[in-house]
Amino acid sequence: MSRPAGGASEFALWSLGFRPFYLLASGFAALSIALWVAQYAGVLPIAYLPASVWHGHELIFGYTMAVMAGFLLTAVRTWTNHPTPTGMPLMALALLWIAGRVLVLLPYAMAAAVVNAAFPAAVACAVAVPLVRSGNRRNYFFVALLLMLSGAVLIVHLSAMGVVEMPGRGGLQAGLDIVLVVMAVVGGRVIPMFTNNGVPNAGATRVAAVEKLALGSLVALLAADVVDAPASGIATVAAIAAVAHAVRFCLWRPWRTRGAPLVWILHAAYAWIVIHLALRACAAAGLVAENLAIHALTIGAIGGLTLGMMTRTARGHTGRPLRADAWETASFLLVQAAAVERLVAGWLVPGAYALTISVAGFLWSAAFAIYVVRYWPVLTRARADGKPG
């Protein structure tokens, strides 16, 4: 039953998963990068995780995991027509995520390991129940990927504590690869659809053979990283993946989306996936530094795609028009500028490396601060159209 229009003033933060987790993710994205820059500059002390590991850990298992949780808890309800956690259970999930962010800053290593591994596992359970009840086998793999993320974050912590003899970066790389698979699957489903729905005569298409090669090559890259394959093998798989995703991207006609910010941000972010894969191949061949590939993925692809999806899905699920205003467009431009600056400026001006980190951090934090300010009233109040959710 729909609520009356006046219900839009009701507090609705715990009505559906995207609401608290989009706010937590965006606020944390703005704050955590500022903390990382301060750590890098020596202004703040370093927690038990090495600074670079904490930085990667929090981007993958903190920020990105929160966005994934919000998206899946909302999407699975739509896919299955079965409920996902709301109210107190949703609040408990949010508190578990917050506990993970706090514990990595405190000298309680085992507690941090357990809590951070528990969160993706808890989200996996939360989405598995409606998927199984509805027989929605098409999306079972999301449960498997969430459980794999739980294992990856556990490896990071256990290696930091010396419990397992494996570099923490191995867990981070596996986490990045899993996130990349999720982005490729979700992007492949929604970007062509959003493009055709939002841009007249866009003509975005999908080709089955290209889809299989694009997704299969990413799974192969994940497997290669997990087994620590030779650099030549990783370079080959990454190069094949780069070509497959470049073809896939071109089939979506990105050049036709210039006048639709809610659409072009998704295309711009996906372009960074192609760049990332090309740079991974070059890095494995010893031609470029590995951190260029990492930042193409983390800032350009993850930052752009999550910000674009949080904006569009928040608008859609709160009954608001699917168009970006000037502030939202500015946030899209800022996160893309952060990616370009982090890659290009550091390469062109190596003597100013610390400065380039600070500039990129400022641009990133500004982008997500805009989202927090603009979407606090949207995400905490009932739907504008009076419908539930």
C-alpha positions in Angstrom: 0.0 0.0 0.0 1.4 3.4 -0.9 1.8 6.1 1.7 0.3 9.5 1.3 2.6 12.2 -0.3 3.2 13.7 3.1 5.1 10.5 4.1 8.1 11.8 2.3 9.2 13.5 5.5 9.3 10.2 7.4 12.7 8.9 8.6 13.4 5.9 6.3 17.1 5.2 6.7 16.5 1.5 7.6 13.8 0.8 5.0 16.1 -0.8 2.4 19.8 -1.7 2.1 21.0 1.0 -0.2 20.0 3.7 2.2 22.5 3.2 5.1 25.2 1.6 3.0 25.3 4.3 0.3 25.6 7.0 3.0 28.2 5.0 5.0 30.2 4.2 1.9 30.3 7.8 0.5 31.1 9.3 3.9 33.8 6.8 4.5 35.2 7.4 0.9 35.5 11.1 1.6 37.1 10.6 5.1 39.3 7.6 4.6 41.3 9.0 1.7 41.9 12.2 3.6 43.2 10.0 6.5 45.4 8.0 4.1 47.0 11.2 2.7 47.6 12.3 6.3 49.2 9.0 7.0 51.4 9.2 3.9 52.5 12.6 4.9 53.4 11.4 8.4 50.8 13.5 10.2 48.9 10.5 11.6 50.3 7.3 13.1 49.9 3.9 11.2 47.7 1.2 12.6 48.8 -2.5 12.8 48.3 -2.9 9.1 51.1 -1.3 7.0 49.9 2.0 5.6 49.7 0.9 2.0 47.9 -2.3 3.0 45.4 -0.4 5.1 44.8 1.9 2.2 44.0 -0.9 -0.2 42.1 -2.9 2.5 39.8 -0.1 3.3 39.1 0.8 -0.4 38.2 -2.8 -1.2 36.8 -4.3 2.0 35.5 -1.1 3.5 34.2 1.3 0.8 33.6 -1.0 -2.1 32.1 -3.7 0.1 29.6 -1.3 1.5 28.5 -0.2 -1.9 28.1 -3.9 -3.0 26.1 -4.6 0.2 23.8 -1.7 -0.5 23.3 -2.6 -4.1 22.8 -6.3 -3.6 20.5 -6.0 -0.6 18.3 -3.8 -2.8 18.6 -5.5 -6.1 18.0 -9.0 -4.8 14.7 -7.9 -3.3 13.7 -6.7 -6.8 15.1 -9.8 -8.6 13.3 -12.3 -6.3 10.3 -10.4 -4.9 11.4 -11.7 -1.4 12.5 -9.4 1.4 16.1 -8.6 2.4 17.1 -7.2 5.8 15.4 -4.0 6.9 15.0 -2.4 10.3 17.0 -3.9 13.1 18.7 -6.7 11.0 19.9 -4.0 8.5 21.1 -1.9 11.4 23.1 -4.9 12.8 24.7 -5.3 9.3 25.7 -1.6 9.3 27.1 -1.8 12.8 29.2 -4.9 11.8 30.6 -2.9 8.9 31.4 0.1 11.2 33.1 -2.2 13.7 35.4 -3.4 10.9 36.4 0.1 10.1 37.2 0.9 13.7 39.0 -2.3 14.6 41.6 -1.9 11.8 42.8 1.3 13.6 43.1 -0.4 17.0 45.7 -3.0 18.2 43.2 -5.9 18.2 44.3 -7.8 15.2 42.4 -11.0 15.6 39.1 -9.1 16.3 39.7 -7.0 13.2 40.3 -10.2 11.1 37.1 -11.9 12.4 34.8 -8.9 12.0 36.1 -7.9 8.6 35.7 -11.5 7.3 32.3 -11.8 8.9 30.8 -8.8 7.0 30.9 -10.1 3.4 29.8 -13.6 4.8 26.9 -12.0 6.5 25.8 -10.1 3.4 26.2 -13.4 1.5 23.7 -15.1 3.9 21.3 -12.1 3.7 21.1 -12.4 -0.1 21.3 -16.2 -0.3 18.0 -16.7 1.6 15.8 -14.8 -0.9 17.8 -16.1 -3.9 17.3 -19.8 -2.8 13.7 -19.3 -1.8 12.9 -17.9 -5.2 15.0 -20.4 -7.1 17.0 -17.5 -8.7 20.0 -19.6 -9.7 21.1 -17.0 -12.2 22.4 -14.9 -9.3 23.8 -17.6 -7.0 27.3 -16.7 -8.1 27.1 -13.4 -6.1 26.9 -15.5 -2.9 30.1 -17.3 -4.0 31.9 -14.1 -4.8 31.0 -12.6 -1.4 32.3 -15.6 0.4 35.5 -15.4 -1.7 35.8 -11.8 -0.5 35.5 -13.0 3.0 38.4 -15.4 2.5 40.5 -12.7 0.7 40.2 -10.2 3.6 41.0 -13.0 6.1 44.2 -13.7 4.2 45.2 -10.0 4.4 44.8 -10.0 8.2 46.4 -13.4 8.9 49.4 -12.6 6.8 49.8 -9.3 8.6 49.7 -11.2 11.9 52.2 -13.7 10.6 49.8 -16.6 11.0 50.1 -17.5 7.3 53.1 -17.2 5.0 51.5 -15.2 2.3 52.0 -11.5 1.4 49.0 -9.4 2.4 49.0 -8.0 -1.1 48.0 -11.4 -2.4 44.7 -11.0 -0.5 44.3 -7.5 -1.8 44.9 -8.6 -5.4 42.4 -11.3 -5.1 39.9 -8.9 -3.6 40.5 -6.5 -6.5 40.0 -9.3 -9.0 36.7 -10.3 -7.4 35.4 -6.8 -7.4 36.4 -6.5 -11.0 34.4 -9.5 -11.9 31.4 -8.1 -10.0 31.7 -4.8 -11.8 32.0 -6.5 -15.2 28.9 -8.6 -14.6 26.8 -5.7 -13.2 28.1 -3.3 -15.7 27.3 -5.6 -18.6 23.8 -6.0 -17.4 22.9 -2.4 -16.6 25.1 -0.1 -18.8 23.6 -1.1 -22.1 20.1 -1.0 -20.6 20.6 2.4 -19.0 22.2 3.7 -22.2 19.2 2.7 -24.4 16.7 3.9 -21.8 18.4 7.2 -21.2 19.8 8.1 -24.6 17.4 8.2 -27.6 18.6 5.9 -30.5 21.8 5.0 -28.6 21.9 1.5 -30.1 23.9 -0.2 -27.3 24.2 -3.9 -28.1 25.6 -7.1 -26.6 27.2 -10.0 -28.5 27.1 -13.4 -26.7 30.6 -14.4 -27.8 32.1 -11.1 -26.6 30.3 -11.4 -23.3 31.6 -14.9 -22.7 35.2 -13.9 -23.6 35.1 -10.7 -21.5 33.8 -12.4 -18.4 35.7 -15.6 -18.8 39.0 -13.8 -19.2 38.5 -12.0 -15.9 37.8 -15.3 -14.1 41.0 -16.6 -15.7 42.9 -13.6 -14.5 41.5 -14.1 -11.0 42.6 -17.8 -11.1 46.1 -16.8 -12.4 46.6 -14.3 -9.5 45.4 -16.9 -6.9 47.8 -19.5 -8.1 50.6 -16.9 -8.6 51.0 -17.7 -12.3 54.2 -16.6 -14.1 54.2 -13.0 -15.2 54.1 -14.0 -18.9 50.8 -15.9 -18.3 49.3 -12.9 -16.4 50.4 -10.6 -19.2 48.7 -12.8 -21.8 45.4 -13.2 -20.0 45.3 -9.5 -19.1 45.9 -8.5 -22.8 43.2 -10.8 -24.0 40.8 -9.4 -21.4 41.7 -5.8 -22.4 40.8 -6.5 -26.0 37.6 -8.3 -25.1 36.4 -5.5 -22.9 37.4 -2.8 -25.4 35.2 -4.5 -28.0 32.4 -4.9 -25.4 32.7 -1.2 -24.5 32.5 -0.1 -28.1 29.4 -2.1 -28.7 27.7 0.1 -26.1 28.2 3.2 -28.2 29.7 5.4 -25.4 30.2 8.4 -27.7 26.4 8.9 -27.9 26.0 9.5 -24.1 27.7 12.9 -23.8 24.5 14.8 -22.9 23.4 12.3 -20.2 25.7 12.5 -17.1 24.0 9.6 -15.4 24.9 7.4 -18.3 28.3 8.8 -19.4 29.8 8.4 -15.9 29.1 4.6 -16.2 30.8 4.5 -19.6 33.8 6.6 -18.4 34.2 4.3 -15.5 34.1 1.2 -17.7 36.7 2.7 -20.0 39.1 2.6 -17.0 38.5 -1.2 -16.8 39.9 -1.5 -20.3 42.8 0.8 -19.3 43.5 -1.2 -16.2 43.6 -4.5 -18.1 46.0 -3.0 -20.7 48.2 -1.6 -17.9 48.2 -4.9 -16.0 49.4 -6.6 -19.2 52.2 -4.0 -19.6 53.1 -4.2 -15.9 53.4 -8.0 -16.0 55.7 -7.5 -19.0 57.8 -5.0 -17.1 56.9 -2.0 -19.2 55.1 0.1 -16.6 54.8 0.4 -12.8 52.1 -1.9 -11.3 50.5 0.9 -9.3 49.4 2.6 -12.5 47.2 -0.4 -13.3 45.9 -0.5 -9.7 44.9 3.1 -9.6 43.2 2.9 -13.0 41.0 0.3 -11.5 40.5 1.7 -8.0 40.1 5.4 -8.7 38.8 5.5 -12.3 36.7 2.3 -12.5 35.6 1.5 -8.9 35.3 5.2 -8.0 33.4 6.2 -11.1 31.2 3.1 -11.4 30.1 3.1 -7.7 29.5 6.8 -7.6 27.4 6.6 -10.8 25.5 3.6 -9.6 24.8 5.0 -6.2 23.5 8.2 -7.8 21.2 6.5 -10.3 19.9 3.7 -8.1 19.3 6.1 -5.2 17.2 8.3 -7.5 15.3 5.4 -8.9 14.6 3.7 -5.6 13.4 6.9 -4.0 11.0 7.9 -6.8 13.1 10.8 -8.1 13.7 11.8 -11.8 16.6 9.9 -13.4 18.7 12.9 -14.3 21.8 14.4 -12.6 22.0 18.0 -11.5 25.0 20.3 -11.6 26.4 19.1 -8.3 26.1 15.5 -9.2 27.8 16.1 -12.5 30.5 17.9 -10.7 31.1 14.9 -8.4 31.4 12.7 -11.5 34.0 15.0 -13.1 35.9 15.3 -9.8 36.4 11.5 -9.4 37.4 11.2 -13.1 39.9 14.1 -12.6 41.3 12.3 -9.6 42.0 9.2 -11.7 43.6 11.2 -14.5 45.7 13.2 -12.1 46.9 10.2 -10.1 48.1 8.4 -13.2 49.3 11.1 -15.5 50.7 13.7 -13.0 52.7 11.2 -11.1 54.2 9.9 -14.3 54.9 13.2 -15.9 56.2 14.9 -12.7 57.9 12.2 -10.6 59.6 14.7 -8.4 56.2 15.9 -7.1 54.8 12.4 -6.3 53.7 13.4 -2.8 51.9 16.4 -4.1 50.1 14.4 -6.8 48.8 12.0 -4.1 47.4 15.0 -2.1 45.7 16.5 -5.1 44.1 13.2 -6.2 43.0 12.6 -2.6 41.4 16.1 -2.4 39.6 15.6 -5.7 38.3 12.1 -4.6 37.2 13.3 -1.2 35.4 16.3 -2.7 33.5 14.1 -5.1 32.1 11.9 -2.3 31.6 14.8 0.1 29.2 16.2 -2.5 27.3 12.9 -2.6 27.0 12.8 1.2 25.6 16.4 1.4 23.3 16.0 -1.6 22.0 12.5 -0.7 21.6 12.7 3.1 18.0 14.0 2.8 17.3 11.6 -0.1 18.5 8.5 1.7 17.1 9.3 5.1 13.6 10.2 4.0 10.7 8.2 2.6 10.3 7.9 -1.2 9.1 11.0 -2.9 6.3 9.1 -4.6 4.9 7.6 -1.4 5.7 3.9 -2.3 7.4 1.6 0.2 11.2 1.3 0.2 
